[in-house]
Amino acid sequence: MTVEIIDFAYEAAFVPELWPRLLSELAATSNSLGSTLFLFGDDGAASGVTLDNLQDLLREFLANPDLRFSTSVVRMCDTKPNSFVEVDDYLTAAEIESDPIRQRLRARGLGAHVCTAVPMPTGEVAIYVLQKGSGVGRYEPEELARLNSVRPHLARAGLIAARLGIERARGTVAALDTLGLAATVCVNGRAIATNRSFLQHSDLFNVGVGDRVTVAQGRANELLQTALREPAGALSAVRSIPIAGTNDAVPGVLHVLPLLRSARDLFSGGDTMLVFTPAKPSALVPAPSLLSGLFDLTPAEAKLAVSLSAGLTLKAAAEQSGIKFATARSYLEQIFRKTGTGQQSQLVALMKSATAIR
């Protein structure tokens, strides 16, 4: 089921009419009755897609500011949980009772909510929300674990959906231009369509002999070539690859998005899209939720990475997080693998460059 959801996520990213099917699979794997994707732009614009049983409520939500700015929505947008969490844990009993969204959902027989937010490096926020039936109780830990296991793939699908505006892509070149991001479409690692923005990063990427795409930085290129070889659902593959800054180029993240099923037809049979999102260097410590969206870090890994980027030693960061030193070392090894770094100093430099792009 998990592999199918991952496949649906990458397909729906480019074929929006498939989002209801993906949302239905998310509902099935978590025993939910409701399932919705909301996209909020940095200009305040909102859009979304949901299942048939909530279509009329979604239309009302998008048209009615009182619903868009209800307590539960504002609380989740402010909190930006970097894993699927129970929404009720962030609301008082009085707020749950009086919230207009919850009142409408209770009338439809829906109860417990879970939500996650994915802040995009391009400024948008994707929020996934699921609901159980009334009287069923809270979400079980294993249900949340299944949702969180596919969250990194939902994040990348949301990045594309936010840029395409949940509208069907019409052809390779048009889709690349519409994205407004540096992107290239590949077949077996060879570029078949590349937009101007991607070509402008010739100091970072190379389209060389046989149109093969490589990254100028050795470790990042190893991660890219591994991701291009492995199937979409491979848990070992890093698909959000950090690119270190140079004297002539800003750092950023190269996202590897498989083009699956009908999505391939939109891109001349391409099997992968590479999307680069630059990050402006900053002394600010990045939010854990942004790190999760960029580098597929778990909440615990993101929290540890933020502590390290704030200047704490690994021992102090472990104490601050309330975990054993051995556990922190294990988390750090996973962070190194996912970010393509090998030293704490490299990790700290990368984390401090991971600020939201506007």
N, C-alpha and C positions, 0 to 999 in steps of 0.2 A: 504493500500500500504506500509506504514512504517513497519508494522509487517512482511510483506512478504519479504521486503528488508533485515531486520534483520535475518530472517530465511535463506535466500539465502547466506548472508555473512558468517554465521557459517558453512553452508554446503560447500560453495566454498572453505573455508579455507583448507579443507581436500580433496576435490574433484575438482581439478583445472579446469577440463573441464567445470565446471559450472560458472567460472568467467565471461565469456562473457554474460551469462544470468543475473548475478548480475549487471554487468556494464550497460546492457541494461535497467534494472529496475531503476538504478540511473539516466540514461539519461531520461527515461520517466517521473520520478517524478520531474525533473528540466527543462523539455522541451528542452533537449539538443540533438544534433545530434552526438556528439563525446563523448567517455567515455573511460578512460584508467587508469590502475594501473601500476605505475613504482616502482620497488624495487631497491634501491641503497645500496650495501654493503659497510662496512667501508674499504674494500680493493679496492674500486673503481669499482667493477663489477656491471653491470646493467642488469636487466631483466624486462619483462613487459608482459601485456596482454591487448588487446583492442578489439573493435568491428570490424566486417568484413570490414567496410568502411575505416579503418585506418591500416589494417594489414600490407600492403606494406610499409607504412610510419614508422610504429613501427620497422620493420626489418631494414630499412635504418637508423633509429635513433640509434639502438643498435650497428650497424656496423660502423657508421660514427662518429668519435670523434668531428668533427666540429659541428654536430647537438647536441650531448650529452652535449657539453660545450657552446651552444649558450646562448645569453644574458638572455632570459626568463627562461631557465632551471637553469642556475647558480643562477639567482636572487631568484627563488623559493627555491632552495636547501639551499641557504644562509639564507633566511628569515625564512623558515620553518613555514609558517602560521599555527596557531593552531586552525583555523576554515576555512571554505570555504571562499575564498576571490576572488575578481576580479583581475586577473593577471595584467590587464592594469593599475591598480592603482599603480603598482610598477615599471612601465616602462615609459620612455618619449615617445612622439610621434615619434621621430626619431628612437628610439630603436625598437618600434613596427613595423615601416615601414621596417627597415633593417634586422630584426631578421630572419634568414633562416627558422626556424620552422614556424613562422607566415606567411612567404611568401608561403610556401608549403600548409599550411592550408587554406589561403585565396583562393588559386587556386582551392581548393576543396569545396569552398562555406561555410567555417567555419569562425566565427567571435569571439565574446566575449568568454573569458576563465574564468573559476573558478578553484581554486586549493586549496588543503590542504595537509599538510605534517604531518606525524606521526613518530617522532623519536622513535625508539625502545630502550628499556633499554639494548638490546643486541648489539647495535651499528648500526643496519641497519636503513634506512629511507624508509618508504612507502609514495608515493605521488600519490594522486588521482587527475586527471585532467578531466574536462568536457568542451565542447564547444557548443555554440549555432550556428545556421545558420547565415550567413552574412546578415546584414540589419535588424536583429530582435531586436537589442539593447542589453542592459545590463540585467543581471539576476535580477529578482524581489526579494524583501526582503523575501517573503514567500517561494520562491524557495530555497534560501540560508538557510532559517530556516529548511526546510524539510531535506536538505542535512546534516546540522549540527546536527539534531536530531538523525541521525543514525551514526554519525562519531565515537562515542566510540566503536560501534560494528565493524565498518570498521577497526578501529585501532587493535582490538584483532584479527580479521581475517588476517590482514596484518602481524601481528607478526608471525603467523603460516606459512603463505605463504612465508615469508622471509626465514624461517628456512627450509621449505620443498623444497624451490627453485621452486615453482609452478610445482612440479612433483607429480604425484599421489602416495599417501601413499600405501604401500603394506603390510598390516597386522599390528596388534597392536604393537607387540614388535619392528618390524622394524621401524615403524613410530615414536615411542617414542625415539628410539636410534638416528634416523636421526635428530630429533629436536635439540639434543644437549642441552636440557633444562630439569630441574627436572620436571617430569610429571607423572600423574597417570590417568587412565581411570576408570570411575565409572558408576554404575547402581544404581539408587535410593540412592546415597550417599555411596555405598559400592564399594571398589576398586576391579577391576577385572584384572587389569594389571598395574604394577608400575615399573618404571625404577630405576636403581641403584642410579642415582643422587637424586631422590626424597627420597629414603630410607635413604640416608645419612643425611637428615635434620630431624632426629628423635627428635631433641630438639625443633623443630617447629611444626611438624606434627605427628599425631599418626594414625596408621591403627590398630584399636582395635577389640573389640568383634563384630562378624558379618562382619568383614572387613570394618567397617564404618570409614570414614576419618574425623578427627577433627583437629582443630588448637589448640595448647597449650594455646594461649592467648584468654581469654574469649570473648572480644568484637569482635575480628577477627573471632572467631568461630561462633558467632551469625550471622555475616554477611555471612559467608560461608553457614551455614545451611539454611538461608533465600534464598540465591541465588540458592541453589540446589533444593529448593521446588518450586520456581516461574518459570514461562515460560520464554523463551529467550527474549521476547519483553517487559517484565515487567519493567516499567520505575522506579519503586521504589527499585529494587534490585541493590545492589552494586556488580559489577562483576570484579572489579580490587581492591582487598582487601589488604591494607597495613599491613605488618607484622613488628612489631617493633623489633629492634635489642636487643640482650641480651649480657651478658658477654661472652657467648660461640658461639653466632650466629650473622651473619650480618643481617641487615634489608632487606626487599625486598617487592615484590608485588606478591600476589597469584591471577592469572587470572582464571576466571571460564568461560569456553567455551562450550556451548551446542553442542552436536553432533546431527545433524538433518538430517532427510531423509536418503539419500544414504551414508552420512558420517558415520552413525551408522553401516552400513554393514562392514566398514573397521576396526571397533574396536569391533568386537564380540558382537554387540548389545548394546555397552555402550551408555549412554545418555549424559555424561559430561566428559570433560577433564579438569583437574586442572594442570596449568603450573605455576611454581614458578621462578621468575627472581630476583636474589639477587641484592642489591644495596650496594656499598661500602660507608661507612661513609665519609663525606667530609665537610669542612667548606665552600665550594662553595655554592652560592645561585643558585638553579636550574633554568633552563630556563622555562618560562611559557609553551612552546610547549611540553616539556618533561612531565611536570606535567599533561597537558591535556591528553597525551597519556597514562600515568600511571594510573591516578585516575578519568578519565572521567570528569574533571573539564571544565566548559565553559571558553572561553577566559577571561571574566570578573572575574570569580572566581579564575582562575590561576594567573591573574595579582595581585589580592588582596593577595593571598597566598604567592607570591614571595615578596611582600612588607612587609608582616608580618615576613617572614623568614629573611628579611634583618634587622629586629630589630625595625620596626616602630610600634607604637601603632595602634589600629584599627581606631582611629580618624584621625591620621596622614596618614594612608594608604588610608582612604576614600578620604581625601583631595588630595592626590597625584593622585588618580585614577579619580578625578573629579566627585565623586558620593556623595550622601547624606549619613550621618552616619547611618540612618535607613536602607538604601539600603545595606550598607556594613555589617550591622548586619545580614540581611537576607542572603547575600552571605556567610557569615561565618557559619551560621547554615547549609547551603547546603554543604559547604566544610567539616564541621564536620561529616555530615551524610555520605558523599562519602568516606572519609578517615578513618572512624571508630574512630576518635578522639573526645574528649569532652572538651579539654582545649586548650587555645592558645599555652601554653608551649609544649604540646604534638604535636600539629600541626607543630610548628617551628622545633622541633627535627626531625620529620618525613620528612619535606620538605628538610632539609639540608642533609638528607641521600639519597635523590632521584637523584643520579648522574648517567650518562650513564655508562653501563657496557661495557667494551672492552674485 
